Amino acid sequence: GSQSREVAPPSLALWPRAGRAGDQNLFTSIYPTLSQQLPREPMEWRRSYGRAPKMIHLESNFVQFKEELLPKDGNKALLTFPFLHIYWTECCDTEVYKATVKDDLTKWQNVLKAHSSVDWLIVVVENDAKKKNKTNILPRTSIVDKIRNDFCNKQSDRCVVLSDPLKDSSRTQESWNAFLTKLRTSLLMSFTKNLGKFEDDMRTLREKRTEPGWSFCDYFMVQEELAFVFEMLQQFEDALVQYDELDALFSQYVVNFGAGGE
């Protein structure tokens, strides 16, 4: 946006994070259009505790999938971990699927399961040009059906098709619109859930402030992270509220302990 973001670290200017796995060259070819189209349509963000819904424009930082980027037990960070994981493939050949893609997808899903990362999508990109060069091509539906049967159980909408994403046609535009709606909805659901859990954990930590060994500095960093998130979503009032609360909490902390924080 045009507003300056002095507080948030510049490397985190796009949020929420999404993990990208699968065919990286494919992702790279689509990314310019994706990054331009994703924030165009605002989404209604409904939050907990009776707070008014807001309209937000989602931008996302797509980071390459690595196991070390997944949250470990007890790690509460919001800014560093991808929430939604997306696997990209343009496989249209059942032999290739059986030989490599299925195995790669299985490994990816197993890593996600091991880290309790339950929010993911598989994107099958369909290119007419590729199909024309091959003779043993089955209808695209058979690859999508295989992926849905192998990985999606009853959640067939987890596997999304993107048709000829770089063409200039009404079919391409319709396909992009459907995909972007699914992506925005998935990102929004995932980060709302993670943000809610973060806020609950933060409240629990704040309630322990009278216990021995409680550190105002540690708590400050947790609530400041929440402020960064609101700032990146252009929700500046919500970001300022976090600092007002910290200010009030610090004043109380100084009074209670007579000698400042740690």
Phi, psi and omega in degrees: 000178182279338179293147179284152179238068186292327189283312185289138177304133186302330182291346182254021187298333177258129182208146004282162177279146173230142179269135178246130180230174179089222188279101185290326178295321177299312180300316181301322181290330184268337189305317181305317179291317182300313184293332180281320186278326188305312184279358187296315183262128178285154177242146176277121182258110179263127183245169185281180174057035174065016179285146184297142176293152180236155173264124180232151175258122183270126167244151181225145177262109183271107183257146181296138185294125173217143183299324183292349177275355182271148184294141172269164178304135174085350178274126189256003189299138178264328192276334190267335187263139172290140179267319184247136181245133185233127178255127183252131175212148171240027179298130178228018186234120184297329179294315178297320179302310181296320187286321187229311190296317182299317180296318180296317178297320181298314179299316180301313181294322180296320178295317179299315180299318182298334181253016180054034176267104190259357184257110182208159174223151171244125181250120176259115180266128184252123178240117181302322183301320182294321184296322185297334183277356186239152180258329187266032183276128173271165175303145183306325183303328184293323177292315179298317179297320178299313180298317180297318179293320185283328191233339191258355182048237182269002183257066186296339181287356175287343177253117188245144179255135175239115187265126176039061190298341183258004178277161176251082181216163181292327178296317178299315182296318177299318180296316177301315183300316180295317180295315182295322177299315180296317182294314180299316181297317181294317178299315183296314180298316184294314184285331176297317179296314181292323179293319178300317179294320179299315180296321178297316179297323180295318178299316179301317180296320180295324181292344180270009190295342179271356182280150179299142176085358178292134184249121177297322181299316179298316181295319180305316183295327179292311183289330177294326177299321176297319178298318178302317182298313180298323181295319180292336176270009180064024178260075191291325179297316178298324179295316181295325178304323182298318180289325176298316179296319179296321179299312180297319181295320181294318179301317180294320181298317180296315180298313184295322185259351174068352185216033173073175180282185184284000000 
